[in-house]
Amino acid sequence: MLNKFIKSDLRDLIILSICIVLFFLIYKLGFLMFVKKIIGIIFLIFGLIILIKFPQLGDYQPKKFSVLFILIGIFILLFGVYLLVF
């Protein structure tokens, strides 16, 4: 029974420490900079998903659509990297 409480306390401590680190990052970097980085990560992941998973040739999709989605995926990926870096 004591082990159950230790695991619960450890989980709460980890959540508290993550919240404190995020608070100090927001405080030091500024809220808008933090939001910009999060949006950059989202665009980066979305661009990677479009590049890797989506453009598959099939019976229902012409080749021109695949090229178009690859270009859109590259644009979104580069925009996400730009937001993340700068």
C-alpha positions as CSV (number, residue, x, y, z in Angstrom):
1,M,0.0,0.0,0.0
2,L,2.9,2.3,0.7
3,N,4.3,1.6,-2.7
4,K,1.1,2.9,-4.3
5,F,1.4,6.2,-2.5
6,I,5.0,6.6,-3.5
7,K,4.2,6.1,-7.2
8,S,1.4,8.6,-6.9
9,D,3.6,11.2,-5.2
10,L,6.4,10.6,-7.8
11,R,3.9,11.2,-10.6
12,D,2.7,14.4,-8.9
13,L,6.3,15.6,-8.4
14,I,7.1,15.0,-12.1
15,I,4.0,16.9,-13.2
16,L,4.8,19.8,-10.8
17,S,8.4,19.9,-12.0
18,I,7.3,20.0,-15.7
19,C,4.9,22.9,-14.9
20,I,7.6,24.8,-13.1
21,V,10.0,24.4,-16.0
22,L,7.4,25.5,-18.5
23,F,6.5,28.5,-16.3
24,F,10.2,29.7,-16.2
25,L,10.5,29.1,-19.9
26,I,7.5,31.2,-20.6
27,Y,8.7,33.8,-18.1
28,K,12.2,34.0,-19.6
29,L,11.4,33.7,-23.3
30,G,8.2,35.6,-23.2
31,F,4.8,34.3,-23.9
32,L,4.7,35.1,-27.6
33,M,8.1,33.5,-28.1
34,F,6.8,30.4,-26.4
35,V,3.6,30.3,-28.5
36,K,5.7,30.8,-31.6
37,K,7.9,27.8,-30.8
38,I,4.9,25.6,-30.1
39,I,3.3,26.6,-33.4
40,G,6.6,25.9,-35.1
41,I,6.7,22.4,-33.6
42,I,3.1,21.8,-34.7
43,F,3.8,22.9,-38.3
44,L,7.0,20.8,-38.3
45,I,5.1,17.7,-37.3
46,F,2.3,18.4,-39.7
47,G,4.7,18.9,-42.6
48,L,6.5,15.7,-41.8
49,I,3.2,13.8,-41.7
50,I,2.2,15.2,-45.1
51,L,5.6,14.4,-46.6
52,I,5.8,10.9,-45.3
53,K,2.3,9.5,-45.0
54,F,0.0,11.3,-47.4
55,P,1.4,11.4,-50.9
56,Q,0.8,7.8,-51.9
57,L,-0.1,7.0,-55.5
58,G,-3.2,5.0,-55.8
59,D,-6.2,4.4,-58.1
60,Y,-8.1,7.3,-56.7
61,Q,-5.3,9.9,-56.8
62,P,-3.5,11.2,-59.9
63,K,0.3,11.8,-59.9
64,K,-0.1,15.6,-60.0
65,F,-1.9,15.6,-56.6
66,S,1.1,13.7,-55.1
67,V,3.5,16.3,-56.4
68,L,1.3,19.1,-55.1
69,F,1.0,17.6,-51.6
70,I,4.8,17.0,-51.5
71,L,5.4,20.7,-52.3
72,I,2.8,21.8,-49.7
73,G,4.4,19.5,-47.1
74,I,7.9,20.9,-47.8
75,F,6.6,24.5,-47.5
76,I,4.8,23.7,-44.2
77,L,7.9,21.9,-42.9
78,L,10.2,24.8,-43.8
79,F,7.8,27.3,-42.2
80,G,7.8,25.2,-39.0
81,V,11.6,25.1,-38.9
82,Y,11.7,28.8,-39.5
83,L,9.3,29.5,-36.6
84,L,11.2,27.0,-34.4
85,V,14.7,28.4,-35.1
86,F,14.0,32.2,-35.4
